[in-house]
Amino acid sequence: MLEKAKKQFAGAVIFSIIALIVAIFSITGNGTT
């Protein structure tokens, strides 16, 4: 049970980090080269 929760949490963290990077990249990419 703990292992599954850990895996789920890790996946959520990775997903949020990727989403954050993509958002920042698109914002900065639009503003400046």
C-alpha positions in Angstrom: 0.0 0.0 0.0 2.8 2.4 0.9 4.7 1.5 -2.2 1.8 2.3 -4.4 1.2 5.6 -2.7 4.9 6.5 -3.0 4.8 5.7 -6.7 1.6 7.7 -7.2 3.1 10.6 -5.3 6.3 10.5 -7.3 4.4 10.4 -10.6 2.3 13.4 -9.5 5.4 15.4 -8.5 7.2 14.6 -11.8 4.0 15.5 -13.8 3.7 18.9 -11.9 7.4 19.7 -12.4 7.1 19.0 -16.2 3.9 21.1 -16.4 5.7 23.9 -14.5 8.7 23.8 -16.8 6.5 23.8 -19.9 4.6 26.8 -18.6 7.7 28.8 -17.8 9.3 27.8 -21.1 6.3 29.0 -23.1 6.0 32.2 -21.1 9.7 33.1 -21.4 9.8 31.8 -25.0 7.0 34.2 -26.0 8.5 37.2 -24.2 12.1 36.9 -25.2 14.3 34.8 -27.4 
